[in-house]
């Protein structure tokens, strides 16, 4: 069967693409092939707010179930696209069914990086990324007292904190000096590590797994330094990689994701790509990027959908993410490349411990005094200000930067 639009993927970019299409084409047929058994949902709460009670599973869907019917979307769950022929304008699913299209969107997202060590298998090891993974872990919660979380990125850190708050003993193992390395500047990263330890999370830094073995109801994790960590559950969150195999096999340009232009078009004008899987030109930063964050996926998917339906809207998004650790909240905007010059502005009175709940600061990532990115540490509501600063792209003196921070209270200090 042929559809005007086929969307491969069932994440936020796919859901938002429907909105973009319908803004410009209210009637064209839309088919969505979703690999998971769920309609598009919000992924960030899986490792945080669902465990703390700040969110419930009912709040996860991007759109209500009725949205897809009301917008003329044929949503097929548990359907994975396995072959694409751009010349034929067709994609095939794993059942061998051919789906013809006028315009195609690849919103295939990312897949978890896998451990390449002996013993990395079985029910006591779980890669954590999807709603199915959350359901699995929630059902097993009463069956283990200790969990080993492997990976010091967003998901690993949030999950370690969530499980600790749920009363579990937790060890966080990662291969960097501190968790969230490359996201947090060193001062804040070390403070985050110390806060994890104070909350009871054992942290093992600058270490890596070399083998896992299961015996007598326990998994023994062997590290390169000769250590052994005994646990009942191993949870792996060592990053992701773009799921671009379908595009690459079809002959589309792939380079750390599917290469697209400012209109989300691939090297085939009838095939678009959006969200985590897309490598796009960021006009504000003047460089190509691949961004794996929720807000970008929604905005990029919406833009791609509009352009599939005949618009000519360039994508002008700037990367932005938010995360948290216990009662700390932080947000990143723009380019947080650690190779850039870094300068932090603190709200006075500056606490001795940056992980104190009362601490608030902004880290500027600078090139020739031009803010390229900002890390907001306990500064709620400042994301739009930070984005405008990055978009402006103008040099600022130290005093200008300090005076510009939009927080209430005593004047800031630069440190």
C-alpha positions as MATLAB code, in Angstrom:
seq = 'XXXXXXXXXXXXXXXXXXXXXXXXXXXXXXXXXXXXXXXXXXXXXXXXXXXXXXXXXXXXXXXXXXXXXXXXXXXXXXXXXXXXXXXXXXXXXXXXXXXXXXXXXXXXXXXXXXXXXXXXXXXXXXXXXXXXXXXXXXXXXXXXXXXXXXXXXXXXXXXXXXXXXXXXXXXXXXXXXXXXXXXXXXXXXXXXXXXXXXXXXXXXXXXXXXXXXXXXXXXXXXXXXXXXXXXXXXXXXXXXXXXXXXXXXXXXXXXXXXXXXXXXXXXXXXXXXXXXXXXXXXXXXXXXXXXXXXXXXXXXXXXXXXXXXXXXXXXXXXXXXXXXXXXXXXXXXXXXXXXXXXXXXXXXXXXXXXXXXXXXXXXXXXXXXXXXXXXXXXXXXXXXXXXXXXXXXXXXXXXXXXXXXXXXXXXXXXX';
ca = [
       0.000    0.000    0.000;
       1.199    3.508   -0.780;
       1.006    6.449    1.634;
       1.778   10.113    1.081;
       4.030    9.980    4.155;
       5.763    7.114    5.908;
       7.502    7.704    9.246;
      10.010    5.095   10.364;
      10.389    5.356   14.122;
       8.182    5.750   17.173;
       9.917    8.385   19.282;
       9.345   12.100   19.906;
      10.684   13.194   16.496;
       8.198   10.870   14.806;
       5.308   12.151   16.921;
       6.213   15.791   16.303;
       6.573   15.178   12.560;
       2.843   14.412   12.421;
       2.169   17.899   13.799;
       4.459   19.441   11.173;
       2.845   17.521    8.318;
      -0.671   18.385    9.381;
       0.139   22.107    9.570;
       0.606   22.052    5.793;
      -1.271   18.968    4.591;
      -4.443   18.152    6.528;
      -5.423   15.042    4.558;
      -2.396   13.160    3.159;
      -2.143    9.583    4.452;
       0.463    8.978    7.174;
       1.894    5.604    8.205;
       4.114    5.282   11.290;
       6.215    2.144   11.853;
       7.172    1.958   15.550;
       9.602   -0.704   16.725;
       8.393   -0.664   20.323;
       5.022   -1.790   21.641;
       4.145    1.735   22.754;
       3.029    4.882   20.975;
       5.659    7.680   21.127;
       6.487    8.570   24.731;
       8.757   10.813   26.799;
      12.022    9.065   27.577;
      13.647   11.381   30.200;
      11.353   10.363   33.111;
      12.367    6.704   32.761;
      15.582    7.201   34.732;
      14.338    9.943   37.048;
      10.854   11.316   37.642;
       9.029    7.970   37.399;
      11.074    6.702   40.336;
      10.645    9.833   42.448;
       6.900   10.054   41.870;
       7.126   13.405   40.058;
       5.740   11.651   36.976;
       3.473    8.664   36.371;
       3.360    6.257   33.420;
       0.075    7.867   32.308;
       1.966   11.105   31.686;
       4.561    9.576   29.367;
       2.798    9.626   25.955;
       3.748   12.516   23.691;
       0.138   12.621   22.474;
      -3.090   11.033   23.732;
      -4.029    7.781   22.006;
      -6.843    9.530   20.145;
      -4.369   11.947   18.509;
      -3.218    9.446   15.902;
      -6.742    8.513   14.813;
      -7.860   12.138   14.767;
      -4.892   13.090   12.588;
      -5.293   10.219   10.157;
      -2.202    8.294   11.242;
      -1.995    4.528   10.793;
       0.228    3.580   13.734;
       1.745    0.097   13.534;
       3.463   -1.034   16.742;
       6.122   -3.738   16.909;
       7.004   -3.050   13.290;
      10.634   -2.576   12.344;
      11.734   -1.297    8.950;
      14.482   -3.554    7.612;
      15.002   -2.392    4.028;
      14.717    0.890    2.146;
      14.792    1.431   -1.615;
      14.718    5.189   -2.331;
      14.525    4.645   -6.105;
      11.369    2.563   -5.669;
      10.028    4.857   -2.916;
       9.424    1.820   -0.725;
      10.348    0.514    2.696;
       9.860   -3.063    3.938;
       9.154   -4.170    7.497;
      10.382   -7.346    9.207;
       7.264   -9.213    8.067;
       8.165   -8.585    4.448;
       5.360   -6.070    3.902;
       6.179   -3.319    1.402;
       5.107    0.234    2.246;
       5.255    2.765   -0.568;
       5.715    6.450    0.180;
       5.716    9.869   -1.399;
       7.954   11.290    1.347;
       9.762    9.307    4.024;
      11.021   10.327    7.461;
      13.750    8.340    9.192;
      13.351    8.973   12.922;
      15.075    5.793   14.057;
      16.837    7.384   17.025;
      19.728    5.703   18.792;
      20.447    2.282   20.211;
      22.403    1.476   23.376;
      26.105    0.782   23.086;
      26.781   -2.818   24.067;
      29.326   -4.227   26.460;
      32.038   -6.218   24.726;
      33.099   -8.402   27.640;
      32.675  -12.090   28.494;
      29.450  -12.868   30.366;
      27.495   -9.800   29.202;
      24.174  -11.638   28.882;
      21.255  -13.032   30.908;
      18.345  -11.598   32.899;
      20.606  -10.110   35.551;
      22.056   -7.727   32.966;
      19.855   -5.084   31.365;
      20.614   -2.213   29.014;
      18.499    0.694   30.202;
      16.938    2.994   27.605;
      13.304    2.183   26.806;
       9.949    2.044   28.570;
      10.159   -1.728   28.338;
      13.438   -1.544   30.290;
      11.763    0.588   32.957;
       8.867   -1.870   33.276;
      11.337   -4.752   33.552;
      13.317   -3.045   36.306;
      10.260   -1.858   38.242;
       8.940   -5.421   38.332;
      12.278   -6.757   39.545;
      12.769   -4.090   42.195;
      11.795   -6.352   45.095;
      14.067   -9.132   43.841;
      17.403   -7.415   44.418;
      19.074   -5.352   47.133;
      22.164   -4.234   45.238;
      22.543   -2.926   41.696;
      25.657   -2.166   39.703;
      25.075    0.709   37.277;
      27.664    0.818   34.505;
      28.063    4.209   32.859;
      28.586    7.748   34.124;
      26.405    9.667   31.665;
      22.943   11.156   32.156;
      21.027    7.886   32.345;
      23.561    6.108   34.537;
      23.818    8.930   37.064;
      20.068    9.552   37.215;
      19.330    5.844   37.539;
      21.906    5.379   40.303;
      20.338    8.243   42.245;
      16.805    6.969   41.667;
      17.599    3.436   42.844;
      19.374    4.781   45.915;
      16.312    6.845   46.788;
      14.267    3.657   46.341;
      16.310    2.092   49.144;
      18.710    0.005   47.078;
      22.439   -0.333   47.551;
      24.053    1.045   44.408;
      27.509    1.029   42.881;
      28.160    3.374   39.957;
      31.060    2.274   37.749;
      32.460    4.496   34.991;
      35.749    5.094   33.210;
      36.217    8.844   33.748;
      37.520   11.017   36.588;
      33.996   12.016   37.558;
      30.439   11.329   36.367;
      28.995   13.460   33.548;
      32.513   14.052   32.286;
      32.393   16.293   29.231;
      29.079   17.791   30.367;
      29.959   19.268   33.749;
      33.123   21.290   34.304;
      35.579   19.592   36.653;
      34.582   21.522   39.789;
      30.919   20.627   39.387;
      31.656   17.076   38.271;
      33.707   16.372   41.376;
      30.981   17.974   43.498;
      28.370   15.730   41.865;
      30.514   12.670   42.594;
      30.856   13.721   46.227;
      27.112   14.246   46.489;
      26.464   10.761   45.122;
      28.767    9.321   47.767;
      27.087   11.316   50.548;
      23.734    9.918   49.453;
      25.137    6.403   49.766;
      26.039    5.601   46.156;
      29.402    3.862   45.936;
      31.296    5.367   42.986;
      34.106    3.563   41.183;
      35.803    6.025   38.834;
      38.402    5.612   36.088;
      37.703    1.910   35.877;
      36.144   -0.396   33.305;
      34.564   -3.826   33.179;
      36.526   -6.702   31.683;
      34.256   -9.662   32.530;
      31.007  -10.695   34.183;
      30.316  -14.081   35.729;
      27.157  -15.349   37.390;
      27.083  -17.902   40.182;
      24.960  -18.671   43.243;
      22.507  -15.870   42.520;
      25.132  -13.153   42.171;
      26.923  -11.493   39.290;
      30.605  -10.783   39.834;
      31.864   -7.853   37.823;
      35.618   -7.934   37.233;
      37.366   -4.645   36.518;
      40.571   -3.872   34.648;
      42.224   -2.859   37.914;
      41.654   -6.292   39.422;
      38.608   -5.399   41.499;
      35.482   -7.532   41.861;
      32.009   -6.096   42.494;
      29.352   -8.587   43.594;
      25.801   -7.601   42.700;
      22.336   -8.969   42.017;
      21.492   -6.724   39.054;
      23.680   -5.084   36.400;
      22.234   -2.075   34.590;
      24.166   -0.749   31.619;
      23.993    2.821   30.304;
      27.295    3.410   28.514;
      25.947    5.718   25.855;
      24.204    5.333   22.537;
      24.976    5.279   18.841;
      22.792    6.476   15.959;
      20.602    3.789   14.426;
      21.521    4.664   10.841;
      21.919    1.163    9.354;
      18.780    1.430    7.217;
      19.936    4.703    5.684;
      23.484    3.524    5.119;
      22.356    0.317    3.391;
      20.147    2.434    1.121;
      23.116    4.535    0.022;
      22.292    7.723    1.938;
      25.151    9.761    3.403;
      25.959    8.713    6.971;
      28.527   10.369    9.251;
      27.843   10.006   12.984;
      24.199    9.787   12.015;
      22.208   10.446    8.863;
      23.498   13.594    7.172;
      20.760   16.166    6.499;
      20.584   19.780    5.350;
      18.914   22.682    7.135;
      15.519   21.417    5.926;
      16.129   17.917    7.367;
      16.538   16.448    3.861;
      18.978   13.620    3.299;
      20.920   13.189    0.062;
      17.656   11.887   -1.396;
      15.175   14.812   -1.583;
      12.198   12.566   -0.761;
      13.825   11.131    2.355;
      14.150   13.226    5.509;
      15.709   12.394    8.874;
      15.143   13.995   12.276;
      15.916   13.689   15.959;
      18.727   11.738   17.594;
      19.743    9.984   14.373;
      20.203   13.134   12.267;
      23.521   14.956   11.743;
      22.353   18.488   10.964;
      23.916   21.929   10.393;
      23.497   24.147   13.466;
      23.361   27.689   12.086;
      23.799   29.402   15.464;
      27.012   27.508   16.219;
      28.230   27.306   12.631;
      28.953   23.596   12.760;
      27.249   20.250   12.114;
      25.913   18.430   15.169;
      24.060   15.333   16.230;
      21.998   15.987   19.346;
      20.399   13.307   21.505;
      18.026   15.332   23.646;
      14.269   15.415   24.005;
      13.573   19.043   23.136;
      15.678   18.887   19.974;
      13.908   15.723   18.814;
      10.519   17.414   19.087;
      11.579   20.628   17.342;
      13.560   18.886   14.599;
      10.796   16.355   13.967;
       8.204   19.125   13.690;
      10.419   21.000   11.220;
      11.060   17.873    9.149;
       7.343   17.081    8.981;
       6.515   20.578    7.784;
       9.151   20.391    5.058;
       7.977   16.955    3.951;
       4.571   18.543    3.381;
       5.948   21.324    1.188;
       7.190   24.001    3.570;
      10.682   25.450    3.328;
      11.475   26.040    6.998;
      15.161   25.896    7.947;
      15.864   24.344   11.324;
      17.263   26.964   13.694;
      17.403   25.003   16.926;
      20.170   25.275   19.507;
      20.995   22.181   21.596;
      19.483   22.207   25.071;
      19.137   19.582   27.785;
      18.098   19.389   31.421;
      18.903   16.865   34.100;
      19.178   16.543   37.833;
      20.746   14.726   40.745;
      18.725   14.426   43.960;
      17.719   18.063   44.691;
      20.190   19.568   42.219;
      19.031   20.684   38.773;
      21.172   21.634   35.816;
      20.599   22.604   32.212;
      22.931   22.892   29.252;
      22.516   25.144   26.231;
      24.686   25.301   23.125;
      28.193   23.888   22.798;
      29.659   22.513   26.049;
      32.898   21.335   24.451;
      35.389   21.031   27.338;
      38.127   22.296   24.986;
      36.522   25.756   25.094;
      37.593   28.269   27.740;
      35.404   27.885   30.807;
      34.406   30.560   33.317;
      31.871   30.161   36.132;
      29.744   32.906   37.668;
      28.375   32.118   41.149;
      25.489   33.741   42.977;
      26.580   35.261   46.267;
      27.002   34.189   48.947;
      28.965   31.480   47.218;
      28.761   28.203   49.172;
      31.850   26.145   49.907;
      30.198   23.115   48.327;
      28.769   23.540   44.793;
      26.527   20.535   45.470;
      24.785   22.406   48.284;
      21.106   22.846   47.316;
      21.494   26.604   47.758;
      24.362   26.887   45.293;
      23.611   28.534   41.959;
      26.028   29.192   39.138;
      26.442   29.576   35.399;
      29.423   28.174   33.522;
      30.193   30.002   30.275;
      31.935   28.053   27.513;
      33.777   30.729   25.548;
      35.607   31.209   22.288;
      37.224   34.640   21.973;
      34.885   35.908   24.716;
      31.830   34.783   22.698;
      29.505   32.491   24.705;
      29.200   29.254   22.745;
      27.456   27.320   25.476;
      26.208   27.699   29.044;
      25.750   25.238   31.887;
      23.080   26.425   34.324;
      23.536   24.980   37.810;
      20.420   25.416   39.962;
      19.292   28.436   37.918;
      15.685   27.616   36.970;
      13.941   29.449   34.176;
      17.112   30.776   32.546;
      17.170   28.493   29.501;
      15.666   31.007   27.084;
      18.112   33.684   28.236;
      21.023   31.287   27.675;
      19.768   30.339   24.232;
      19.397   33.999   23.224;
      22.963   34.682   24.391;
      24.346   31.845   22.271;
      22.265   32.885   19.281;
      23.504   36.491   19.535;
      27.091   35.289   19.126;
      28.737   38.492   20.324;
      31.786   38.973   22.569;
      31.094   39.856   26.204;
      33.448   41.050   28.906;
      33.681   39.261   32.256;
      31.635   41.994   33.913;
      28.980   41.859   31.181;
      28.655   38.114   31.544;
      28.345   38.322   35.318;
      25.800   41.142   35.191;
      23.655   39.403   32.573;
      22.731   36.318   34.612;
      18.972   36.443   35.375;
      18.759   35.445   38.990;
      17.316   37.179   42.033;
      19.386   37.950   45.099;
      22.860   39.270   45.736;
      25.132   40.242   42.817;
      27.128   37.422   41.214;
      30.839   36.856   41.480;
      33.135   35.492   38.795;
      35.378   32.578   39.712;
];
